Amino acid sequence: MILLQQNIYYRRTRRLDIPLVTDLKLLSDSQSPPSTEKWTKTSRSIRDGVSGEPPLYLWYRTGKTVREMTAQEKQEDLITELDVLYGADRPWYGFDKLEPSVTIESGRVSSEWITYRKGVKRALFFLRFSTHLKKCYLPGPPAAPPLHFSHDGRFKILQVADLHFSIAHTDCKDSLLSPCKDSDNLTSTLLGHILDEEKPDLVVFTGDQLNGQGTTWDTKSVFAKFAVAVTERQIPWTAVFGNHDDEDGALKEEQVKLLQALPYSLVERGPKDVHGVGNYVLKVKSADPLSKLYFGLGGTERLTYY
């Protein structure tokens, strides 16, 4: 795999009298927006250094100042964050891709995309008080509801191990299917069928979410897709780490922060006075005394026990 590093630098402002960015486009040297009013073209091609691809320029449009914007305009029009996605899969929660890709996926070259977020995504959270729970909407991904047994005393857990997701679309390994392409997408589809059939109350990813071995150098791009089948169904989930998860890319400390930023996540770092990252307890409400799920690590291998 040939790695081309993409960096984007932008500045946030707290000034109230500065026109803010409300739209972005990637256009060739011969193209321009339908109306050049309030549009600005960057001086250098975003493909500088990319061999064999024609120049591509970032255009940005400025609109009203923050003082002039309504609450709805701030939520729907204002671009609040930019990021880079590696691979041709979906971007991080709350982000959209800017077409076309900076690089074209071909052979050993992985595609790279500019992604952007508009407004601040607001999601349902449960605030715990001494006597009750209160629903409210706060910035961030949707939170998992409290875990609890059903009225008939059931609580179903689906364990998912060794997904080995990568950035690029790769061929399947150890599969009876031939040909077998796009292994990550096939895995997500299979997991979706299992979720629909089993309808678990909790999904536990027990390590090696990442393939490692030089294929997951941008952890965030892989985490953007590995749990999609679960989050789309609004199922609470959690995870511990395996031996491949920190072979390349982010350290486990940073991976925990990324996992916690995904919808319906129950991942915890665990106490700092306990060796390792990912040792924690989840409580499950029941009519009987409170039940607990324990998650821990032994050495570099994952261990999950209930």
N, C-alpha and C positions, 0 to 999 in steps of 0.2 A: 504494500500500500504506500503510495506517495503522499506525504503530508505537506500541504500548503497551509501555513499558519495565517489566519485572518484576524485582524484587530480592527476594532471600530472605536474611535474616540469621540465623545460628545460631552457637552457640558450642561449641567442642570443650572437653572437660575431661580433665585428667590425674589427677583425684582418683579414688581407688579406692572411696570410700564413697558415691558419687552414683548413684542409680538411672538407668539409661541408656534412651534411646528405642529401642523395638523395633517400633513399628508407627505408621502414619500413615493418616488418612482425610480426605477432603474431603466435607463434608456441608452440606446446606442448613440454614437457620435452624430448621426444624421437625424435623430429624433428629438422632439421637444414636447412638453405638455400641451394639451389643447389650447390653453391660455397661459401665457407666460407671466400673467399678473401674480405678483407675490411669490413666484417660483425662483429658486436659486440653484444653479448648477455648480457642483464641486469642480475644482480646477483639475483634479487628477482622476484618471480612470480607476474604478474600484478593482479592475483586473490587472493593474500594474504588477508585473512579475509573474502573471499567469501565461504560460507559453501556449501559443496556438489558438487563443481566443480573442475575438475582436474587442476593442475598448467598450467599456460599459460605465456610464456615469450616474452618480446618485444625484437626484434632484429632490429638493425639499421645499415645501410650501409653508409659509407663515400666515397666521390668521390674526385673531384678536389677542389682546393682552389678557392676562388672568383676571384683571379687574372687569373687563368687558364680557367675559364668557359667563354664560349661565351654568348652573350646576349640570344640566343635561349635556351641554357642549363640552364641559370638562370631562365628562364620563365617556362621551361617544366620539369626540373629535380630537382631543388632545393626545398627542403621542408622548408617552411618559417613559418609555424604556426601549433600548435597542439591544440586540444580542446576535450571536452567530450560531447557526445550527450546522453541524457536520452530518452528512448523510441525507438521503432523500425522504426520510420519514417525517412524522408530524413534529411541529415545534413544541417548545415548553408550554405548559398550561397558561392560557391567557394571551399567548402570542400568535401572530399570523406571519406567514412567509411573504417576503417581497419577491415577486417574480421579475426576471428569471433568476436562476442560480448563478452565483459568481463563477463557479467552476462546473463543468459538465461531467457527471459520473461516467467513466469509461475505463475499462480495464482496471488498472491499479490506482486510478485517480478517483477520490471520493468527492461527491458534490458538496458545495458549501453555499449556505443561504444567509441572507440578512433577514432577521426577524424583528418584529416590532410589537409593542403593546400599546393599546389605546386606553386611556382612562385608568382607573384602579378597579380591578375585579373585586366585587363584593360578594361574599358568600355567607351561607347560614352557619352560625356558630351556636353552641350550647354553653351558656354561662352557668356555672354551678354555685348555688347559694346553699345556706345551711339547711333549708327545708325544701328546696325545689330547684328545677332547672328552668332557665329562661332562654327562649330563642331570640336571636338578634342577628343582624347583618353587619359584618365587619370586613375591612379589606383583607384579602388573602384567599387561598383556596378553600373549597367547602370542607368543613370539619367532619370527622366521623362521629356519628351519634354514640352515646354510651352503650357498651356491650351488655347484653342481658340474655338470660335464658327465655325461651318461649313459655307460654302458659302451661304447656304440657311437659315442661322440663327438658327441652331439647336445645342444644347449641352445637351447630355443625361447623367444623373447621376444615378448610381445604388447604393442604400443604402443597406448595409448588417449589421444586428444587431444580437447580442447575439449568436455568434458562440459557445462559451463555450468549446473551445478546451482544451484537457488535454494531459499529457505526455503519459499515457498508452492508449492502445486500449480498449475502454469501450463499453458497451452495449448502445443502443439508449434509450432515454427517451421520453415519450409522443409521441410515433410513432405507426402508424397502422401496420407497418411491423413486422412480427414475424416469425422466429427470426430476430433480427436486431443487428448485430455485427459491430465493427469498425466504430463507429459513426462519428469520424473525417474524415475518408476517404470517407464515404458516403456523408458527407456534402460538401467536396471538389469537389466530382464528380457532385453533384447537382449544386453547384455554377458554375462549368465549363460549364454545359449545359445552364444555364441562361445567362452566359456571351456570349456564342456563339450565342444565340438567340437574345439578346438585343443589343449587341455590344456597350456598354456604352463608353463615352469619359472619364469618371472618376468614380472610385469606392470609396465609403466612408464607412468605417467600423465605426459604431456608438456605440462602447462600448461592453464590456464583450467579447472581443476576447479570454480571458482566463477564464477558468471555476472557478479558485480559489478553495475554499473549500478543501484545502489540496491536490489537484491533479496537480498543476502547479508550483511546488517548483523551477523548473529550467526554468525561463521565456524564455531564449534563445532557448531552445529545442522546445518549443511550437511555438514561433515566426518563427522558421525555416520553419514551414509547413502551418501556418494559411492562408497566402496570396498567396500560390503557384499557385492556379488556376488563379489568376490575373496576377502575375508576369510572368508566362509562356506565357501569351498572350500579354505581353508588354503593359499593360494598366496602365496609371497613377492611383495612389490610395493614400488615406490618411486615417487618423483615429483619433478618440478621445477616451476617456476612459469611462468605466462604473464602477459600484460599486464593481464588482468582480475582476477587473483587477489587483488590488494590494492587494488582500486578502492574497496571499502568493507569494513568489518570489521577484522580483525586485520592487523597488519603481518606481513611474511614471517618475521621472526624468531620471532614468536609462533606463526605457522602451522606452522613446523617442529616446535615442541614438541608441538602438537596431533597432527600426523601421526605423530610418533614414538610417541605414546601409543596408537595403534591397533594391532590385532593384525596380526602378520606384516609389519610395516613395516620397511623398510631405509633410510628417509629419513635423510639427514644434513644438518647445517647447512653443513659444509665449513669450511675454515680461515678464521680471521678476518683474516688478512693478505692474503687474496684478495678483491677487490671483489665484492660481491653475496652473496646467500644461496642455497645450493643447488649449490655447486660441490664435487663429491666423486667418489670412486672406489669402486666395488664390485669385489671380487675373486671370480673364478669358478674353482673348482678343476678341474683336468683332469690327465690322464696326461702331457700335454706341459707346457712351462713355463706358469706361472700366467697365466690370461687376466684382463683387466680391462675394466670398463665405466666410461666417463667420463661424468659428468653436469655440465653447466655452463650458464651464462646469458650471453647477449650483450645488453647494454642491458636493456630491459624485456621483450624477447621471449625465448621459450625455445629452447634449442638442446640437443639430445641427440645424442651420437655415441658409437660403440662402437669 
